[in-house]
Amino acid sequence: MPNRHDLLLLPGLLCDARLWRDPIAALADLAECQVADLTQDDTLRGMALRALEAAPPRFALAGLSMGGYVAFEILRLAPERVTRLALFDTSARPDTEEAARRRRGLMALTRTGQFRGVTPRLLPSLLHPDAVEGPLGHEVRAMADRVGREAFLRQQLAILQRPDSRPMLPEIRLPTLVAVGEQDILTPPELAEEIAAGIPGARLERIAQSGHLPTMEQPAAAAALMRGWLAG
């Protein structure tokens, strides 16, 4: 039997445990998985502290998109508790001014009652073109609706305040997987390349036929990468 790991999984913006459902099932022989609740807090620190409070004493850590921002915060707060790190489709950079303006605009619309979760108009920025019109598009929209308006506002506020994590990358001395969908528009592969180049010994992997959510779009490929990372 392989050694089992405690694995803490961090969802992205407007995502819940569905984001990690298929990798959890595929890794059941190797990992005891726990999905953190990142819906209750409006700062990354608050999210990280809540996740740490519920987590085992030591754990492997994987985050996607916003979950990657929280992973960096966990490493600031309690690096001694993390045994290895996986970062999917995320960035070490803060928002650009343009991105921050767009984010505030979405928040303003939401406050006026115009929250629609992930609309069909937004799906092409999240999913590979082949997946937009199919069942996966409906699942992504349903997931966003479950997270809901108030959590969306809290999460966006937390993301807006995130620090530049690039200076800390050389200090991360953990077995690290950095993975990205080849067709990711929101956090394109060059951002993953930057993270992998900054973390000593990090492994960089591109996931074919995937946009921003490879754990849902290409779950077998994502799980295989995570299996190699946990077993390494």
Buried (B, 14 or more C-beta within 10 A) or exposed (E): EEEEBBBBBBBBBBBBBBBBBBBBEBBEEBBBBBBBBBBEBBBBBBBBBBBBEEBEEEBBBBBBBBBBBBBBBBBBBBBEBBBBBBBBBBBBBBBEEEBEEEBBEBBEEBEEEEBBBBEEEBBBEBBBEEBBEEEBBEBBBEBBBBBEBEBBBBBBBBBBBBBEBBEBBEEBEBBBBBBBBBBBEBBBBEBBBBBBEBBEEBBBBBBEBBBBBBBBBBBEBBBBBBBEBBEE
